[in-house]
Amino acid sequence: MRLVFKILRLGLPLTLAAGIYSSSAVAQSPLTPIIVDTAVPIIINAIKPKPKATGQVKFEGYVQNANIAQITVRAKGNDLSIQTFPLSEAAAAKMQQIVDKGGYQYGDKVTIFYDPATVKAIKIKGKPSKPV
């Protein structure tokens, strides 16, 4: 018993001390392994685009360039993400009206509703600023 206390005071591991002191006790009781399940991932927050009932996805950002054929937008939360959307026929007709009044300027905030399969802009929401 004193040997165990002297070993523990010296800083030796407890398993070494237990092996020296009680080798016969270990042989009498079976050891059960500890099983830890690490196969199940813990999901904190998953971000997925939420399609509308019509199958459209929205993209919020700031205009880089816009004309009657396409619009290039920088993502709202990520400055390195830039997306170019070709315009559908209905969106191109609306864009022609906006271009006639001055068009979207660099940095205008817009929300684009697009079809995820073709990446075509179906609808553009956002107020164009006054031309300079």
Buried (B, 14 or more C-beta within 10 A) or exposed (E): EEEBEEBEEEEEEEEEBBEEBEEEEEEEEEEEEEEEEEEEEEEEEEEEEEEEEEEBBBBBBBBBEBBBEBBBBBBBEEEEEBBEBBBBEEBBEBBEEBBEEEBBEEEBBBBBBBBEEEEBBBBBEBEBBEEE
